Amino acid sequence: MKLAALGTETANALTADLDTMTVAELLRVMNAEDRTVPDAVAAALPAIERAVEAIVGARNCGGRLIYLGAGTSGRLGVLDAVECPPTFGTEPAEVLGLIAGGDRAFLQAVEGAEDDPERAEVDLRTAHLTPDDVVVGLAASGRTPYVIGGLDYARSVGAATIGISCNLDAEVSAHADVAIEVNTGPEVLTGSTRLKAGSAQKLVCNMLSTASMIRTGKVFSNLMVDVRPTNAKLVDRARRIVSAATGADAEAAATAIDRAGGHAKTAVVMLLAGCDAPDAVARLGRHGGFVRAAVDEA
């Protein structure tokens, strides 16, 4: 399909007079269009579910989640990847974000990088892609050569592949094991896919990482028990998490975290199971990091 025919590239009939609108009017129309994004994501939930299952399967085998994209799409993948270590206590290598043009493309556009499908293979080879990994290709248009090249290489290696696009019948879908097509339609500003398409991709990435982390033991109740307390805010949050999970007061929670070497999850198991830190660590190890199973261990 030609670029001009894509839904993300066509003009929005509601914003033909965008340049003559008052600030209040253009903000209202932007807000109204943004409200359509969650519904578009909802329509893709079955595919998103299959993608989460693939990521969970990869993680259970020691594989990694690797985002791959260009421009705004690539930056959204990198953003989701770098938030995983502080939120879920993952190692930096567990979730990667690769962007066409390399790290410098995150801050400054690298013209033409997205048009090179072979560059994605080089990037994935450099990341030592294995069959245990899962590659998520992000392309708002659904036709970015860099993403398609990366997905093709990933499939040749035997890695699971997921394509995320914001057009129906996207080209990228034919190159992925799981195709997530979020039909966001024409943008308020014609062709500016950092708007609705960007919001949709961010929502989907949120779902993929958060749901897969929940399903691999990184969450207890609705608490991020694997949070890394690397600054004052996160130290306070870790204490509140332990208190909320166990009913312990702030002082007891702080003491347990100290005895757990700063690890909130270990502290939670210590308090709920009435054990010391080494026993809590062993319990978590036997149960894949899942707090409930570690606490309920006979």
SVG drawing of the C-alpha trace seen along z (x, -y; Angstrom):
<svg xmlns="http://www.w3.org/2000/svg" viewBox="-15 -32 43 60">
<polyline fill="none" stroke="black" stroke-width="0.4" points="0.0,0.0 1.3,-3.4 2.2,-5.8 -0.4,-8.4 -3.2,-5.8 -2.5,-4.9 -5.0,-5.9 -2.2,-7.6 -1.3,-9.7 -4.7,-10.9 -6.2,-14.2 -8.6,-14.5 -11.9,-16.1 -12.4,-17.5 -9.3,-19.6 -9.2,-21.1 -9.4,-24.5 -6.8,-23.8 -4.7,-26.9 -7.7,-29.2 -8.9,-27.7 -8.6,-29.4 -6.3,-27.7 -9.4,-26.5 -10.9,-25.0 -7.8,-23.2 -7.2,-21.8 -10.7,-20.5 -10.4,-18.8 -7.1,-17.3 -8.5,-16.0 -11.5,-14.6 -9.3,-12.7 -7.0,-11.5 -10.0,-9.9 -10.4,-7.6 -7.1,-6.0 -8.0,-3.7 -10.9,-2.3 -8.6,-1.5 -6.2,0.3 -9.2,2.2 -10.0,3.6 -6.5,5.1 -6.5,6.7 -6.7,10.3 -3.5,9.8 -1.9,7.9 -2.7,10.9 -1.0,13.3 2.0,11.0 2.2,11.0 2.1,14.8 5.0,14.8 7.0,12.5 6.3,14.5 7.4,17.6 10.6,16.0 11.3,14.6 10.6,18.1 13.3,19.5 15.8,16.8 15.1,14.8 14.9,11.0 12.3,8.5 13.8,6.4 12.0,3.4 13.0,2.3 11.8,-0.9 12.7,-4.1 11.9,-7.7 9.1,-8.2 8.3,-4.5 11.9,-3.6 12.0,-6.2 8.9,-4.8 10.5,-1.3 13.7,-2.6 11.6,-4.5 9.7,-1.4 12.9,0.6 14.8,-1.8 11.9,-2.1 11.9,1.7 15.0,1.9 13.9,-0.7 10.2,0.4 10.6,4.2 14.2,4.8 15.2,6.3 18.8,6.3 19.4,3.7 20.0,6.5 16.6,8.2 14.6,5.5 16.4,3.7 15.4,0.8 17.0,0.6 16.4,-2.5 17.4,-3.1 20.5,-5.2 21.7,-4.1 21.6,-5.8 22.2,-9.3 18.9,-9.0 17.0,-9.1 17.9,-12.8 18.3,-13.8 16.8,-12.6 19.1,-10.5 17.8,-11.0 17.4,-7.8 18.2,-5.4 14.7,-3.9 15.1,-3.1 17.9,-0.5 16.5,3.0 20.0,4.4 21.0,2.1 18.4,3.8 20.1,7.1 23.4,5.6 21.9,4.1 20.3,7.4 23.5,9.3 25.4,6.8 22.8,7.4 23.5,11.2 19.9,12.1 19.0,15.7 16.1,18.0 15.0,17.5 14.4,13.8 11.3,12.0 11.5,9.0 8.8,6.3 8.9,4.2 7.2,0.8 6.2,-1.0 3.3,-3.5 3.0,-3.3 3.4,0.5 5.9,0.3 9.2,-0.9 12.1,1.0 14.3,1.0 11.6,2.8 10.7,5.2 14.3,6.1 14.8,6.7 11.7,8.9 12.8,11.0 16.2,11.5 14.7,12.4 12.5,15.0 15.4,16.5 17.2,16.9 14.1,18.5 13.2,15.7 9.5,14.9 8.4,11.7 5.6,9.2 4.7,6.3 2.9,3.2 1.4,0.8 -1.3,-1.8 -2.9,-0.8 -4.9,2.2 -3.4,4.7 0.0,3.3 2.9,4.7 4.8,5.3 2.1,7.7 3.1,10.2 6.6,10.3 5.6,11.1 4.3,14.1 1.8,11.8 0.4,8.7 -0.9,5.9 -2.8,3.4 -4.2,0.4 -6.3,-1.6 -5.8,-5.1 -6.9,-6.8 -6.0,-10.3 -4.0,-12.5 -5.1,-16.0 -2.0,-17.2 -1.8,-15.2 0.8,-12.5 2.2,-13.5 2.2,-10.0 3.8,-11.2 0.2,-12.1 -2.5,-9.4 -0.3,-6.7 2.4,-7.5 -0.1,-7.4 -1.4,-4.1 2.1,-2.6 3.0,-3.8 -0.2,-2.2 0.6,1.1 4.2,1.0 2.9,0.3 0.7,3.4 3.4,5.7 6.0,4.9 3.8,4.5 1.6,7.6 4.7,9.8 6.4,8.6 3.3,9.4 3.1,12.9 6.8,13.5 6.6,12.7 7.6,9.1 4.5,7.9 2.6,8.8 -1.0,7.7 -0.7,4.4 2.6,3.5 6.0,3.2 7.8,5.2 10.9,5.5 11.4,1.7 15.0,0.6 15.3,-2.0 18.0,-4.0 16.9,-7.5 15.1,-9.1 11.7,-8.9 12.1,-5.2 13.4,-4.5 10.2,-6.0 8.1,-4.1 9.8,-0.8 9.0,-1.3 5.4,-2.1 5.2,1.0 6.4,3.2 4.0,1.6 1.0,2.0 1.9,5.6 2.4,6.8 0.6,4.3 3.9,3.5 4.4,0.0 7.0,-2.3 9.7,-1.5 9.3,2.3 9.2,2.0 12.4,0.0 14.1,2.5 13.0,5.4 14.3,3.7 17.6,3.0 17.9,6.7 16.9,7.7 19.8,5.7 17.4,3.1 15.2,5.6 11.5,4.9 10.3,8.2 12.5,10.1 11.4,7.9 7.7,8.7 8.4,12.5 10.3,12.1 7.5,10.3 4.6,12.4 6.4,15.8 8.1,14.9 11.5,15.9 15.0,14.3 16.4,12.9 18.4,15.9 15.3,18.1 13.1,15.5 15.6,15.4 15.7,19.2 11.9,19.3 11.6,16.8 14.2,18.7 12.3,21.9 9.1,20.2 10.3,18.1 10.1,14.9 6.4,15.1 5.7,13.8 2.4,15.6 4.0,19.0 7.0,18.2 4.9,17.2 2.6,20.2 5.4,22.7 4.9,25.6"/>
</svg>
